[in-house]
């Protein structure tokens, strides 16, 4: 049992990923596309926000609900990376690692959801 959301590996991974995405946005060719940059930031931040908010709700049912929101945001960020490639902001190879990290976060969330469901018989 974890005593804090900061103890969760998926949370730690997400915080690190968010920092990397912020760095990408600073040096990227999409600096002038304020709407895209804002959406990428919001989607990325949403992953860790929902992990922390769900954890603080103190019920497994609520935690699972918010973990699913986080998982959805991980999918959203992958979609945004696909769009950035499509419109020519990045080449496919430039975002491969970012997409892999988003997929890894999604898998970690799925595993944590399974764990919480099992421990609480949901």
Buried (B, 14 or more C-beta within 10 A) or exposed (E): EEEEBEEBEBBBBBBEBBEEBBEBBEEBEBEEBEEBBEBBBBBBBBBBBBBBBBBEBEEBEBBBBBBBBBBBBBBBBBEBBEEBBEEEBBEEEBBEEBBEBBEBBBEBBBEBBEEBBEEEEE
